[in-house]
Amino acid sequence: MLAPRPAGPADVEAITALVREAYAKYLPRMGQEPKPMTADYGRAVAEHQMWVVEEDGRLAAVLELIPEQDYLMIENIAVVPEMQGRGMGRELMAFAEAEARRRDLPEMRLYTHETMVENIALYTRLGYRETAHKEVEGFRRRPFCARAGYSMVKPLAD
């Protein structure tokens, strides 16, 4: 069982490195850096709900959540490559859903790039559904609606 803890300013450098490492495998597929690789994690830690998981004295995973009025947005979820495939991502997704329920939010949302097929398969197995396809900020995404870059949605039943 994971024990995520809130991220703080001291974690920013490690979060940035973890995300770059986790998303590096997508560079050849996309031909550009995925948006999470270019994010300002100092700002994200200050403005969003950031959680980290430590294992063996280093950060192993990060979860970035943005609570909105009627849903919880998973802005980013990343696991270091050597720890991928061990269920950590699924546990973090469950943690995010529990956080949404704690906040009485009825829905989860996230977006992803069309080449991140492993992630799309995982989200689908977890009950998320795709809604559309669109280019957003230069990235081919499956957005939730024409105005936003959300791609997958999951209603949360009581």
Number of C-alpha atoms within 10 A of each C-alpha: 6 13 12 17 13 13 21 13 13 10 15 18 11 16 25 18 13 22 23 19 15 21 19 15 12 15 11 9 12 15 8 12 16 17 14 17 18 11 13 11 22 16 11 18 20 13 11 15 16 23 22 25 19 14 11 6 6 11 17 22 25 27 25 20 23 16 17 12 9 13 21 24 20 20 20 17 21 23 25 18 16 9 14 14 10 10 13 19 20 15 15 23 18 13 17 21 21 14 15 22 18 9 14 15 19 17 18 23 21 23 21 23 22 18 13 15 11 9 14 21 11 13 20 15 11 13 12 19 17 18 13 14 18 20 14 16 9 9 17 16 22 24 25 21 14 12 8 12 21 25 24 24 23 19 15 16 7 6
